[in-house]
Amino acid sequence: MANASTPLLDFFKRGEVARDVRLLAARGALAPRAHDQLGILVLLLEDADPEVRRTADATMARIPRETLARFLGRSDVSIGLREFFADRGVFPQEMPAIEEETDADAPMIDAAAEEPDPPEEDGREQTTVQRIAAMSFTERLKAALKGTREIRAILVRDTNKMIAAAVLSSPKLTTSEVEAFARMANVSEEILRSIGNTRVWMRNYSVVLGLVRNPKTPVALSLNLVGRLSDRDLAAVSVDRNVPEPLRVAARKRVGGGSGRP
């Protein structure tokens, strides 16, 4: 009801999130992109745990009405979310001017922003991988949302699917990182599928090409994207032994028919 599905939001919808993490999200201490955060808060208003419900409601009340109204004026906000806030007396402003992607993705509220960062390790004894390995689940989840580019590149491959999904919800995530993720053969199919289902990323040709040429991408997704490739890239895919045979066949047919786009 509240919002379009996203990988991180789906975990909350399915009830697969531990109470301590739900409480963190309800406090605004997890700070994913604005769409994810609002969708999660709306879900938590109906949580089975009374404390989670009360906390989510208090956090929602702390978001400035003007900020909400400006967000609701965006074209990518669902009707369901607009109706939810209309019932609370908050209505969309006129479409805001085009903003930088980082500004558009910023969380609505970040309760952890004033918390001090953990102290750096003395010297360089531990690598980033070692530091991540020593983190708890909650620490890794926060790092996926607020950590550095290097940390995101590691956690997008985390064996815990919720951690990997959180990387895609980081407001710090850049398009160039998504391009790199689309080419990775050591991320899960769920991550590649999530990238392929996100319209803003699929406007980027490098992301499309990365998914098509990634042997880990679900074949159905690759076949849907192959028609968007240029003639040169179609020709390369048609002889690429690393991609599934149905994809090579589809590329050969398009090359033969001259239907690839320049």
C-alpha positions as CSV (number, residue, x, y, z in Angstrom):
1,M,0.0,0.0,0.0
2,A,2.5,2.5,1.2
3,N,5.1,2.4,-1.5
4,A,6.6,0.5,-4.4
5,S,8.6,-2.5,-3.4
6,T,12.3,-2.3,-2.9
7,P,14.7,-5.0,-1.8
8,L,15.1,-3.7,1.8
9,L,11.4,-2.8,2.2
10,D,10.5,-6.4,1.1
11,F,12.2,-7.8,4.2
12,F,10.0,-5.7,6.5
13,K,6.9,-6.6,4.5
14,R,7.6,-10.3,4.9
15,G,8.2,-9.9,8.6
16,E,11.8,-11.2,8.3
17,V,13.4,-8.4,10.4
18,A,14.4,-8.9,14.0
19,R,12.8,-6.7,16.7
20,D,16.0,-4.8,17.5
21,V,16.5,-3.9,13.8
22,R,12.8,-2.9,13.5
23,L,13.2,-0.7,16.6
24,L,16.3,0.9,15.1
25,A,14.4,1.6,11.9
26,A,11.4,3.0,13.9
27,R,13.8,5.4,15.7
28,G,15.2,6.6,12.3
29,A,18.6,5.2,13.3
30,L,18.7,3.3,10.1
31,A,18.8,5.8,7.3
32,P,18.2,4.3,3.9
33,R,17.0,6.3,0.9
34,A,13.8,8.4,1.4
35,H,11.5,6.0,-0.4
36,D,12.7,3.0,1.6
37,Q,12.6,4.9,4.9
38,L,9.1,6.2,4.6
39,G,7.8,2.9,3.4
40,I,9.4,1.1,6.4
41,L,8.1,3.7,8.8
42,V,4.5,3.3,7.4
43,L,4.8,-0.5,7.8
44,L,6.1,-0.2,11.4
45,L,3.1,1.9,12.4
46,E,1.2,-1.4,12.3
47,D,3.9,-3.6,13.8
48,A,2.9,-6.3,16.3
49,D,5.2,-4.8,18.9
50,P,3.6,-1.8,20.7
51,E,7.0,-0.1,21.4
52,V,7.9,-0.3,17.7
53,R,4.6,1.2,16.7
54,R,4.9,4.1,19.2
55,T,8.5,4.8,18.2
56,A,7.7,4.8,14.5
57,D,4.8,7.1,15.0
58,A,7.0,9.5,17.1
59,T,9.7,9.4,14.4
60,M,7.1,10.1,11.6
61,A,5.9,13.1,13.6
62,R,9.5,14.5,13.7
63,I,9.8,14.8,10.0
64,P,9.0,18.4,9.0
65,R,5.7,18.7,7.1
66,E,7.4,20.8,4.5
67,T,9.9,18.1,3.8
68,L,7.2,15.5,3.5
69,A,5.1,17.7,1.2
70,R,8.0,18.4,-1.0
71,F,8.9,14.7,-1.2
72,L,5.2,13.7,-2.0
73,G,5.3,16.1,-4.9
74,R,7.8,13.9,-6.7
75,S,6.6,12.0,-9.7
76,D,8.0,8.7,-8.5
77,V,5.9,8.7,-5.3
78,S,3.1,6.1,-5.2
79,I,-0.6,7.1,-5.0
80,G,-0.9,4.9,-1.9
81,L,1.8,6.9,-0.1
82,R,0.2,10.2,-1.1
83,E,-3.2,8.9,0.2
84,F,-1.6,7.8,3.5
85,F,-0.2,11.2,4.2
86,A,-3.4,13.0,2.9
87,D,-5.2,11.2,5.7
88,R,-2.7,12.8,8.1
89,G,-3.2,16.3,6.6
90,V,0.0,16.4,4.5
91,F,-0.5,17.1,0.8
92,P,2.0,17.2,-2.1
93,Q,3.7,20.4,-3.1
94,E,4.1,21.2,-6.7
95,M,6.8,19.2,-8.5
96,P,10.1,20.3,-7.0
97,A,12.9,21.4,-9.2
98,I,15.2,18.7,-10.4
99,E,17.7,17.9,-7.6
100,E,21.0,16.2,-7.5
101,E,20.5,12.4,-7.2
102,T,22.2,12.4,-3.7
103,D,19.8,15.0,-2.4
104,A,16.8,13.1,-3.8
105,D,17.9,9.9,-2.2
106,A,18.7,11.4,1.2
107,P,16.9,9.9,4.2
108,M,13.9,11.8,5.6
109,I,15.4,11.6,9.1
110,D,18.7,10.3,10.4
111,A,18.6,9.8,14.2
112,A,22.1,8.3,14.2
113,A,23.6,11.3,12.5
114,E,24.8,12.9,15.7
115,E,26.2,9.6,17.1
116,P,30.1,9.7,17.2
117,D,31.8,7.5,14.6
118,P,33.6,4.5,16.1
119,P,37.3,5.1,16.7
120,E,39.7,4.1,14.0
121,E,41.9,1.2,14.6
122,D,45.5,2.1,15.5
123,G,47.7,1.8,12.6
124,R,46.6,-0.4,9.6
125,E,46.6,-3.8,11.4
126,Q,43.1,-4.7,10.2
127,T,42.0,-4.6,6.6
128,T,38.4,-3.4,5.7
129,V,37.4,-7.1,5.2
130,Q,38.7,-8.0,8.6
131,R,36.9,-5.1,10.3
132,I,33.6,-6.1,8.6
133,A,34.1,-9.7,9.6
134,A,34.2,-8.6,13.2
135,M,31.0,-6.6,13.0
136,S,27.7,-7.7,14.3
137,F,24.7,-8.0,12.0
138,T,23.3,-4.6,13.1
139,E,26.8,-3.0,12.6
140,R,27.0,-4.4,9.1
141,L,23.5,-3.2,8.3
142,K,24.4,0.3,9.3
143,A,27.7,0.1,7.4
144,A,25.8,-1.0,4.3
145,L,23.7,2.1,4.5
146,K,26.2,4.7,5.7
147,G,29.7,3.2,5.0
148,T,32.2,4.0,2.4
149,R,32.3,3.0,-1.2
150,E,34.8,0.3,-0.4
151,I,32.6,-1.1,2.4
152,R,29.5,-1.2,0.0
153,A,31.5,-3.1,-2.6
154,I,32.2,-5.8,0.0
155,L,28.8,-5.9,1.7
156,V,26.9,-6.1,-1.6
157,R,28.3,-9.6,-1.7
158,D,27.4,-10.4,1.9
159,T,25.9,-13.9,2.4
160,N,23.0,-12.3,4.3
161,K,20.6,-11.1,1.7
162,M,19.2,-8.3,3.9
163,I,22.7,-6.8,4.2
164,A,23.3,-6.9,0.5
165,A,19.9,-5.4,-0.2
166,A,20.7,-2.6,2.2
167,V,23.6,-1.6,0.1
168,L,21.2,-0.8,-2.8
169,S,19.2,1.4,-0.4
170,S,22.2,3.5,0.7
171,P,21.6,7.2,0.0
172,K,25.4,7.4,-0.7
173,L,25.2,4.8,-3.5
174,T,26.3,6.2,-6.9
175,T,25.4,5.2,-10.4
176,S,29.0,4.2,-11.1
177,E,28.8,1.8,-8.2
178,V,25.7,0.3,-9.7
179,E,27.4,-0.1,-13.0
180,A,30.2,-2.1,-11.2
181,F,27.7,-4.2,-9.3
182,A,25.9,-5.1,-12.6
183,R,29.2,-6.5,-13.9
184,M,30.0,-8.6,-10.8
185,A,29.6,-12.3,-11.2
186,N,30.0,-12.8,-7.4
187,V,26.8,-11.0,-6.3
188,S,23.5,-12.8,-5.8
189,E,20.9,-13.1,-8.5
190,E,18.6,-11.1,-6.2
191,I,20.9,-8.1,-6.3
192,L,21.1,-8.3,-10.1
193,R,17.3,-8.7,-10.4
194,S,16.8,-5.7,-8.1
195,I,19.1,-3.5,-10.2
196,G,17.2,-4.6,-13.3
197,N,13.9,-3.7,-11.7
198,T,15.0,-0.2,-10.7
199,R,13.9,2.2,-13.5
200,V,16.3,5.0,-12.7
201,W,19.3,2.7,-13.0
202,M,18.1,1.0,-16.1
203,R,18.2,4.4,-17.9
204,N,22.0,3.9,-17.8
205,Y,23.3,2.0,-20.8
206,S,26.4,0.8,-19.0
207,V,24.2,-0.8,-16.3
208,V,22.1,-2.5,-19.0
209,L,25.2,-3.8,-20.8
210,G,26.7,-5.0,-17.5
211,L,23.6,-7.0,-16.7
212,V,23.4,-8.6,-20.2
213,R,27.0,-9.6,-20.2
214,N,27.0,-10.9,-16.6
215,P,26.6,-14.7,-16.6
216,K,25.0,-14.5,-13.2
217,T,22.0,-12.4,-14.4
218,P,18.8,-14.4,-14.7
219,V,18.3,-15.3,-18.3
220,A,14.8,-13.9,-18.5
221,L,16.1,-10.5,-17.4
222,S,19.0,-10.6,-19.9
223,L,16.7,-11.5,-22.8
224,N,14.4,-8.6,-22.0
225,L,17.4,-6.2,-22.1
226,V,19.2,-7.6,-25.2
227,G,17.1,-5.5,-27.6
228,R,18.5,-2.3,-26.0
229,L,22.1,-3.1,-27.0
230,S,24.0,-1.4,-29.8
231,D,25.0,-3.4,-32.9
232,R,28.6,-3.6,-31.7
233,D,27.6,-4.9,-28.3
234,L,25.1,-7.3,-29.8
235,A,27.9,-8.7,-32.0
236,A,30.1,-9.2,-28.9
237,V,27.4,-10.9,-26.9
238,S,26.5,-13.2,-29.8
239,V,30.0,-14.9,-29.5
240,D,30.5,-14.5,-25.8
241,R,30.9,-18.0,-24.4
242,N,30.4,-16.7,-20.8
243,V,26.8,-15.8,-21.3
244,P,24.0,-18.4,-21.6
245,E,23.3,-20.0,-25.0
246,P,19.8,-18.6,-25.3
247,L,21.2,-15.1,-24.9
248,R,23.9,-15.7,-27.6
249,V,21.2,-17.0,-30.0
250,A,19.0,-14.0,-29.3
251,A,21.9,-11.6,-30.0
252,R,22.8,-13.5,-33.2
253,K,19.2,-13.1,-34.5
254,R,19.3,-9.4,-33.8
255,V,22.7,-9.0,-35.4
256,G,21.5,-10.8,-38.5
257,G,18.3,-8.8,-38.7
258,G,20.2,-5.5,-38.1
259,S,17.8,-4.6,-35.3
260,G,20.5,-3.5,-32.8
261,R,20.5,0.2,-32.0
262,P,23.5,2.4,-32.6
